[in-house]
Every structure is written in structure tokens, then in C-alpha cells.
Amino acid sequence: MASPRRSAPVLLLLSLSVLQVAGASVAPLKPAGAQEVDLALVGGRVLDGYGAAPVENAVILVSGERIVAVGPADRISVPPGIRVISTEGMTLLPGLCDMHVHLQLVGHGDYARWDELYGERNEEVMAIAAGQLLSGGVTCARDLGGPLDPLVETRRRIQAGEIPGPRLFISGPFLQRAPYESWQADYRWGVNGPADARAKTLRLIEGGADVIKLIDQDQLTFDEVAAIVETAHAEGIPVVAHAHRMEEIRVGLAHGVDNFEHTGLGTAPGYAPDVLQILAERNSALYWTPTISPLYVMQFTGEVFPERLDDPAWRDGMPTEMADEIRASLDQIPHLPYYALFPSRIPRLPTKFGQLRETGVRMLVGTDAGIPSMFHNDATWREMVKWVELGVPPMEVLQSATLWPARFFGKEDEFGVLAPGRYADIIGVRGDPLTDMSVLRRPELVMKGGEVVRGPGD
């Protein structure tokens, strides 16, 4: 995979040395430079993201934005006078990364009406979605389809500390043959010929895109797709592509895209043998974000537990009139176009999901958060629970939302694991996600870059 551009490393000016003991990075009992440590998380169980055995009764020391040390309490001394947060009874793990969100959407059931009402208020909507993600323990997110300038501005505001939100990576508009409707032109850019494909790819990259997103690539010419992928890779930018149809996948594979998206909206009962063979052959260089949960969540909300729509949690940060509009749009979920897909698609999802896993492609947790009834405040943990229900070991699920997203971006030295030098992006939950993934539904502790977004008791 082509490596994304890396930001300049932030030097951690600490003289604290570390030891490797029982697989954990720990500090000496009397660390040098301890006066520079300003926060300690004490007493919880740590899952470091690498898949190592949990560290019980652990201590995490933080200095500013970064982790200084992680390890058992009997090997790390907590400097006097610093802030201490008790994490007794919690599991601590890296902040989650949702690799497929749409910040311009917050669950409304009618895209055209939403655009009519809020298409000129994208930055307001995106700020709400970003805040909900972070509150839910998502400290890293990849937006895969939205208007470029509002997304760039939202990312800037998050980085500047003006609004809360995850570390945001963006694609900006989809590249495809043409927008489906004229009102979609700000987030669906049509491609007409290789030169235009190359120019629009460069325009996205120069405008601030971290990834390029292809959709309906089977409707583009060979030279158009080649121009997009080659231009992006020459700039060190990865390319992701929709994978609803078999031919979409074949075209993406032929051109060396880095990451495929989705599992459930294609009509085939399973993946074709030739596709599975190529995936298996190239699995070490391929990522796949299956977004397995949206149809299940819509069905659950529409048929099993409509009361979910009256949970005030998804309204967090929204003006009343906005939340009421969303609630009204979901009053008849069985009437939504998505609902017609349920009978033919849902029974096939476990088989297709299992086929992908058997090829060995690296799976990433992503949710399509923002589409109807997929609220940003709870989409990520629901996706992760569904993976467990479909047979994925819990540790593998956690790594697909922590370690592997960081490696996709080429930023494992910054986030995705709990280790010295990394950002202190940490969540704490009551209970054990290795035996009950649903404990992620509301983290009791959320930290991003050493800042406590939510603490125990909040």
C-alpha cells in the first residue's frame, strides 16, 4: 500500500527511560525526569492494542499530550503531587478509530430533504457529529464522502481545540462518473476522461484530502481509474473504493486500490471465486472496511426496538428542531429505501463477511455513521459487537479499531496503541470487552491527547 503523508513528528522532551517487562513498557521505580509527568491513571487493566496479555493493576503515566510509561503498578512509581485518576475496575485501551463515517449526516432518513434543510449548515452539523464521536470513545475517524471545504475547516477547528472531535482524516468528495442528483455535486465529483480524473485527484489532495475515495469505479474507463490511483499513490495518498458489486472489486484490484468499503448492498450471495483468490493472494497489502452493522441496526430500530429513537443520547449537541426533524424522518423506518434491501441482503451478510475474513485481508472497523439511524454516538460499538456475534475474536475486533487503522495511516508511532511516546488517546470502560464487547457503549473515561474529555463520575 502506498504510505500516506506523515505529519512531522512531535518530539517528547522527557528523559524518562523505559524497560520492557512482561511485554509492557514500564518506567523504573524512581524515574528520572518524573517532575515532567502530570497525570497518572492508576489501578485498571490495560489492553495495549498489540494483542499482548492484559496488564492487571496497571499504571499509565502521561506528560502533556503523550504517554510516558505503561505497566504494572509494582514497577512504576507515581510521582508525588501530580493528578491521579483511579481506574480501578476499568479496562483501559487505545481510543477507538471509526474508519468510515460521514460527518455531514447525523442519521436523517431522507438525504434530499436533509440537504435542503441543512446543506448550507455543514460545519454546524459536522461539529455535532465530531463531538458525538469523541464522547463515544472514538478518538480517530475517517470521513469517506462529504464536501471538502467544510470537512477541512472542521478538521482545523478540532486541531485548534475550538470544537471537540476525533483526529480526523478525510477523503472529501467521491470520485465517480457523475453525481446521482444535481444537488449532490459538492460531495460527488464527476470524472470525464483521464486528464480530468488526474486534475480532480490533485485538487482533492492539494485541498487537504488524506485519502481518495472511488465509487462506481466499474463505470469509469480503465485509463480514468488508472489516472486516479496512480496520481494519488505518486503523492503518497491511499485510495479506497466501494465494493458493493463484483465488478467494482475487480476494477479496484486491477488498479491496486488500498482499501475496499462495505459488504452488504451487493446482490451476489457471495464473493466470486476469482475475487476471493486475488484477495487471498494480496491480503498482506489490502484492507477492507466491511461496515457490517447498518442494515442490522436499521432493522433492529425499525422492527425490534423503536424506542431507541427516543433515547436522548443521539440528540447530544443538537438544536431541538434538528433532532425533532431527524426523529420525524425515522418514524416509519420500514418505508425507507434501505429497508427494501433487508430480505435479500441480511441473510447473506454472515457468509460474505466470513469469506472476507478467510482471505486474510486486514479488516478495519467502520460504520457508515450518519446514514439513516446510524447515529455517531453509538455506531462504533454496535459495529464491534456485531463482529463478535459473527465469530471474530474480541481481541481481533479491538485491534481492528485501534492498531490496524493506525498502521493504515502509517501513524502507529502516534496513536492506536498504548505505549511510551504515543498520544494519550485512551478510553476506559467498566468491565471486560474481551468477554462483553457491549461495555464499550459508554466509556467512563475518554482522553484525547492527554486531555480528559470525560472522567469517572461525569
Secondary structure by P-SEA (a helix, b strand, c coil): cccccccccccccccbbbbbccccccccccccccccccccccbbbbbcccccccccbbbbbbccccccccccccccccccccbbbbcccbbbbcbbbbcbbbccccccccaaaaaaccccaaaaaaaaaaaaaaaacccbbbbcccccaaaaaaaaaaaacccccccccccccccccccccccccccbbbbccaaaaaaaaaaaaaacccbbbbcccccccaaaaaaaaaaaaaacbbbbbbcccaaaaaaaaaacccbbbbccccccccccaaaaaaaaaacccbbbbccccaaaaaaaaacccccccccccccccccaaaaaaaaaaacccccccccccccccccaaaaaaaaaaaaccbbbbbccccccccccccaaaaaaaaaaaacccaaaaaaaacaaaaaaacccccccccccccccbbbbbcccccccccccccccbbbccccccccccc
